[in-house]
Every structure is written in structure tokens, then in C-alpha cells.
């Protein structure tokens, strides 16, 4: 294949270049297809040269401007332009529109707007089940919840659980606004809009649907069950992917949300709460599932999820195999800030039946800094099982064998 695949920045699992990510898997798959790889970035040095061997060309441009991206890439005539990070999905779709690449784009739609308020409004307009919600300015000194308490607040343009928390009173909400108002960047020169979505707390299991959209066709690859840290913060601590549940309400709901929000092409990761009244949206992410969880899809299906995304952007109309088993991930999460004093149990975890891989990106002497977001994750256990529950049990049990001793900062 003589083709060029362009990525708009490189997604990093939990912001860590040492952890496997969908972008890195996609570049390897593009190379396997014989395609050249290009990365458009605001700062090639940000990636510390850790995967230069996967990139044929680095192109420097303003990645917050779709027109700048298109101008920088035009001479290379890419056949595909993909963003695996929420932070750059809007610009990737706008640049794809301007470049006239072979694959469709969703430029201008709520689905790729990086605006959770626009997504919620689209669901309301279409009459689709939706949480009660409202928008609050982070600069508001005396905010109050438009949906009562308890509620969940999150940046309208955020990701990675940054500044997401449960609030039970006006003081909690003021604290949440004050914290987000101080955030200057999401990283890589992406400035926050400093608006918060405030929505009613939903009760039920958190699950997700993973798949790919080709125009009117919405292919559901399977479902993921998800585990979170205890409120008030929401760090994803575990995830297991497998075949779709017997209850098809989730698939029908996912297709309705995609139609209402205008996603025309590409992978999607949709999180919902299974309430007593049915599925209700938590997040619509118009990209392959992040945080390295695409590996769970690959384990369950025997396929290559990132490679399937690349192939479809190149017009190959490839589908991923049906899941024959389940893959799960259990996170190693920083519980407190300080210096790593000891790490034990890695060998025992790796030798546990059903465990496929164990990754820890910290060593003795390294620093841990608790942020109450997914950035607190610094490793994981990857496992397989016959069902999502079985795979998650294996991963959780192995992760429990890993002990990280933390030397707390000395009081001044």
C-alpha cells in the first residue's frame, strides 16, 4: 500500500509516553500496511524522541487550528488524518474537511465539538434519554446547582477525569469552580474554556459501548464494564471488554446518540449509566477507547482495534472479529503523594494465571503526585477471562499483589 497516515498529535495513556496508547498501536499498524506515518504537532520535543522510529515525518503547526493543520499537511497529501485524543478531535475533523481526504468527516457536529453541553442539547432536541444538566461558569463566585444535589460537575471540554467531582452542596460546587478556574492548561497548549457541565447524579452500573461509524452504519464491537474510585472523584481503576450484553437497549441507545450528535465516521467510545429507566449518557468520545484499554479489545477479539481504525480511514472497510472471550485491565493508582520507597509483587502478578502483561512506569526514588484524575495511574495489569467479570477478577487479584511503598514528604 502506498499511502500516508497523518495523526494530529499522539495520544498518551494517562499522559505517559511509557504506557501503550492507541496512537502508538495505530502507527505500528500503519507501518504494517506499508503506509507512511506523519504526526502534526505543536512541539515534537514534547514526546522526548521516545517513538521517532514509528514516525516518518514530524510536521510542526498550530494544532489548535484546523486551518493551520491543513496548511501544514497539504504538501504531504495524507490519505487519512486521525486524532486519538479528545483534545484534538475538533481540529482533525476541520482539517480533514479542508484537505478533502478520502474518508468522511464530522466537522461542525456536536459529536466532535469538544463541548459536552452541545452533546447534551442535541440529545434533548432529539428526545433521547438524558440527564438533567446545566452550564456553570468557573468564574462564578456563588454558583448553585441547576439540578439540585448531589450532582456531578465536569469541564465541558475536558477529558481524563480532570476536575471532575461529585458535589453535595453549594460549598462543594464553589470549591469545584475555584479549582477549575485555576487550571491554565490541559497540556500541549490546550487552554480550558473554564465552563463546567453540572448534571444530576445517575444511579446504576457504568458501562460503555465501543465501535465504529461508517455513515448510517454503526458497528458495535462490544461492551465494557468499568470501575471507578470512590467519590467525590472519578478515577477509572478497572475496565473489562467483551461481547455485547443480552440486553440490546444499550446498542439501540448508542445508535440513537450517534445519529443525534452527527458523528459520521470513525471509532467511538460511549459511556453510559444503566439506570432503572434505561441507558443514560455519561460521555461520548469520538475516538478509539483510550488509556491503553484498546488492548482489552484486541485480547477479546484476537483483532487489532487501532489497526482496524487505520484501515477504515484508508478506505479498506475492515471490521474487527466478534469477541470470543474478555480482556480486562486493573490500574495501579497513586494513593498519596511522595517518593516511591519500595515496589514489590510484580513478579507474582506477572505469573498469575490469566495475566497477559504487567506494566509499572515508576521505580524506587521516583515521585508520585496525586491529582485526583486519571493522571494518578502509573501502571496496570492486563488479563483475560471467559467473561468480563472473570477477566476483571483476574486482573484485580493480580494488581492486589503489587505493593508500592511511598515515602511521604517531610513536614517543613
N, C-alpha and C positions, 0 to 999 in steps of 0.2 A: 504494500500500500504506500503510495506517495501522497502523504497528507501532513498537515501541520495542525497540531492541537495546542491551543493557547489557553492558559489558566490565568485568571485575574487574581493575583496574589496566591499564596499557598496556605490552605487551612492547616492549623496545627492543633492536634488533640490537646485540650487543656492548655493551649498556648505554649506547648513544649515541643521543640524541634526533635527531641529524642524519642517521642512517642509515635507509633504508626498513625497515619492520618489518611483520610480518603484521597486527598490531593496527591500524596506520595504514591499510593496504590494506583491512582489514575495515570500518573506519569510512567510508572513501570508498565502498565497495560498498553499505553500508547506506544511505547518503545517496542513492546512485543508485537504490536500490529504493524511495525515498520514505520510509524509516524514520527515526525519531529515534534519536539516539545518546546514551547515558548512560555515564559512567565512574564506577565506585565506586572510591574511592582513599583511602588514609590521609593523603595530602598532595598536594593539587592543585598546590602550588607546586613540587613535585619536577620537574614537566615543563616548568617555565620558560615556560609560556604559548606553547610552540612550535607547538601544533596546536589551539588553542582553537577555530579555525574549523571543526573536524571534530566538536566536542562540543557537543551541545545543552544538556547539564546535567552538572555535576560534583557527585557525592554523596560527602560525607566520612564515613568509617566505619572501624571496625577491620577491615582486610582480612585479618587473620589469624584471624578468627572468622566462620564461615559464618552463624551466627545474627545477628550484627551486620550483615553484608552484607544478609541477607534483610530485616531490620527497616528498614534504611535505604532499600531499593529498593521496599518493598511498596507505598507510596503511588503510585509511578510505574507499577506493574503491567507490568513488562517482559515482552515476548513471548519473549525469548531472553536468556540470561546465559552469556557465554563468557569463558574465560581462555585467552589465547595464551601465557602464561608458566607454566613448571613450578611456580614459586613460589606460584601461587595456584589451581592446578587443584583441589586438595582442597576449598578453601573455596567455589569456584564450584559444584562439584557438590553440596555440602551446602546451599548457599543455594538452588540450583535445586530441590532436594527440598522445602525449606521453602516456597518460593514457589509450587510447583505449576505451573511453566511448562509450555508445550505439549510441549517436547522431552524425551525420556528423560534420566536422569542415571545416573551410576555411583557414587554416594555409598557409601562403605564398602568398595569393592572394592580389591584390591591395585593395580589399574591406575592409580588416581587418589590413592593414599595418600602419594605423595612418599616412599616407603620402598623402596629398591632391594632390601633384604632380604626384604620381603614378596613382591615380584615373583619373586625367585629361589626362595623357598619354594613359591610357587604352581606354578612350573614343575616343581620336584622332586615335589610332590604329584601332579601330573598325568602324571608320567613323560615330560616333554618334555626334549629335549637341553638341557643346562645346564652352565655352567662350575662347577667345584668352588669353593666360596665359604665365607666365614665373616665374622662381625662382630667388629670390634675397637673398644674404647673409646679415643677420642683421648687420654684422661687416663691411659691405661696407661703407666707409666714403662718397662716392659720387655716390650714386645709382641713376639710372634713370629708368623710367618705360619702360618695353619691349613692352607694348601695348598702349602707349600713355596715355593721361589724358582726363577725370577723370578715375580713376581706383580704385579698391578695393584691399587692402592688408590684409593678414591674415596669421598667423603662419601655416606652413604645417602640424604641429602636434598638433594644439591647439583645444580648444572647449570653450563653454561658452561665446563666443564673446570676449575672452581675446585678446587684442592687435589687434583687427580688426578695420579698419577705411577706410574711403574714402579719397583719395589723389587727388589733382588737379594740383600739380606741384612738381618739384624736391625737394623743401624745405619740403613740406608735407611728401614726401617719406623719406627724411633723418630723419625727426622727428619720423616717424613710426619705422624706423630701429633702431634708437637710443633708443626708449622706449622698444622695444622688446629685444634689446641686453642687457638691464639691468635686464630683468626678469631672476631670478635664478631658479625658480621652478613653476610648475603648481599645487603644493601641493602634499602631500603624497609621497615625494621623487621622483617625476617625473620631470626630467630636460628637458627643451626645447631644440630642435635641433638648434634653432636660425636661421632658414631659413623662408623666407616669400614667400607665393604664391601671385603674383601680376597678377590680371586678369582684363579684361575690365569690365566696369560698364554695367550691364544689366538693361534694362528698361522694366518694366511690374510688374504685381502682383506677390508677393511672396506667394507660396503655398507649400504644402508638401503632399506626399503620404505615408501612413502608412500601414504596412502589415507584412507578414511572408513568408519566403522562405523555401521550402522543396525540395531540388534538383532542378528539372526543373519546379516545380510548384511555381508560385509567386502569393500568395493570397493578393489582395488589400483590406484592411479593410475599407478604405475611404480616404478622403482628408481633409487637414487642411488649412484654410486661416490664414495668420499671419500678425501681425502689429509690426512695428519697431519704435524705437525712431528716431528723425531727425538726418541726417548725421551731422558730419562725423563719428559718432559712431553708432553701431548697437546693441541696447539692445532690446530683444523681449519683447514687452509690452502687447501683447494680442495674443490669438490663439483660433480658433474655429474649432472643428472637426465634420464632418457629412458625409453623403453619398457621393460617388464619383460624380463628375460633369457630365453633359450630354456629354461633350467633352471628349472622351476617349483617346485623344492624350497623356495625362499625364500618364495613365496606361501603354500604349504601350511603352512610353519613359522609364518609371521606369523599366519595364521588360528588356528592351534593356541595360540599365545601369547596372543592376544586373548581367546579363549574361556576359557583357564585363569585369566587375571587379571581377568576380569569387566568388561572395557570394553564398555559397552552402546551408546554413542552418541558420535560426534564424530570429528574428524580424529585421525590417529596418525602418528607418525614413529618407526619401529623400526629401530635399528641392530643389525647382526649381523656376526660374523666368519664367512666361508665357510671353515670348517676342512676338513681332508681327510675328516672323517666327516659333513660337512653343516653347515648354519647353526647358530650358537650365539649366543644373545642377548648384546648389549652394553648396550643401553638401550631401554626402552620409554617413549616420551614421548607422553602422551595429548593431543596438540595438533598444530596445523599446524607443519611444519618451520620452525625459527627462523633467526636470523642473516641475514634477507633472502633466504634460499635459495628461498622460495616464488616469487620472481621467475623462477627457473630452471624451475619447473613451468609457470608462465604462458607463458614463451617456447617451451617444448617442445610445449605443448598448444594454444596460442592461446586458452586459457581464463583464468579468474580464480579461482585457488585459494582465496584468502581470501573472495572473494565467494560461492564455492560453499559454503564452511563456513557463512557467514551465512545463505544461502538455506535450507540444510538445517535450521539451528536455527529458522528461521521456518516450517518445515513445507512447503517447496516441493519437496522431493525432487529436488534438482538434481544432475547428475553432470558431471564435468569431461571434456572431449574426450580421446580417445586421443592420446598423444604422436605427433607426426608428424616431430619432429626432437629435438634435445637442447639443453638450456641448461646453462651452467656458470658457476661463479664462482671466481675466484682472489683470495686475500686479500692485502692489504698489511699486513704484520705488523711491529710494533716489534721490532727485533733487540737493541737496547740502550737503556738509559735515558739521557735527556739532553734537550737543546733542539734542535728542528729548525733546522738551519742552511741547508739547501737542499732543494728539490724539483724534479726535472726529469723529462722524459719523458712527462708527462701527455697532451700534445697528440699525440705519436707513438702512444701507446697507444690513444687515442680513435679515431685514423684507421686503425688496423689492421683489415684485412678480417675480418668476423665479429664484431667487438666492438660491443656494443649500448650499453654505458654504462661510464664510469669515474668512481668516486667516491673522493675523498680528503678526509677531515674535518680534516686538520691543515694549518696554514700555517707559514711560516717564523717562528720565535720561539716556537711552541707547545711544550709539554712532552710527552715520551714517558716512560712509566713501565712497565717490563717486569714483568709479574705471573705469567708462565708459564701464562696462561689465555687464553680467547677474548677477554678484555678487551684484549689486546695488539693486536687487529686495529683498524685505523683507516681502512680503505678497501678497495676491491675493483675488479676488472674483471669485467664481465658479458659473456658471449659465447654464440654459437650455433654448432652444427655438425650434421652428419648423424648422428653417433653421440656417445655420452658421451665417448669418448676424443678424438674430433676437436674437440668443443667445449671440453674441458678443455685441449687443446693450444693452442688459440687464446687462451684466457683466460690461461694460464700464460705464453705468449710475450709477450703484451701487458703483463702485470704485470712481466715481467723488464725491460721498457723503463723502468720507473719507478724513479728513484733518489732515495732520501731520505738526505741527509747529516745526521748527528747530532753536535752539539757535546757532548762528554762533560762531566759536572760536574768542576770543578776540584778537585784534591786539596786538602784543608784542611791 
